[in-house]
Amino acid sequence: MDLMLPDTDGIELTKFLINERFKVPIVFISAYTERCEEIYDLGIEYFLNKPVLPELFLSIVSKYIELEEKCK
C-alpha cells in the first residue's frame, strides 16, 4: 500500500479495508514518512521507506506466505 494513490490515499483505503473486515496483509511502502505514526496506529506492522531493498521486502512478504501455507 502506498500513501499516494490516484483517487484516495493509502490510509483511507486501509481504514476501509479494516472496517469492512477484509483479511489481507498490508505492508506500506512510501517515500512520505511524515504520516508513518498514523499507519502504525491502524495496526499495520510494516512501513518501508522508498527506495525499498528487495531483500527486505521479500523477507516480509515471505512471512505472510509461510503463514498462509501453514493454514492450509
C-alpha positions, 0 to 999 in steps of 0.5 A, a space after each residue: 500500500 502506498 500513501 499516494 494513490 490516484 483517487 484516495 490515499 493509502 490510509 483511507 483505503 486501509 481504514 476501509 479495508 479494516 472496517 469492512 473486515 477484509 483479511 489481507 496483509 498490508 505492508 506500506 511502502 512510501 517515500 512520505 514518512 511524515 504520516 508513518 505514526 498514523 499507519 502504525 496506529 491502524 495496526 499495520 506492522 510494516 512501513 518501508 521507506 522508498 527506495 525499498 531493498 528487495 531483500 527486505 521486502 521479500 523477507 516480509 512478504 515471505 512471512 505472510 506466505 509461510 503463514 498462509 501455507 501453514 493454514 492450509 
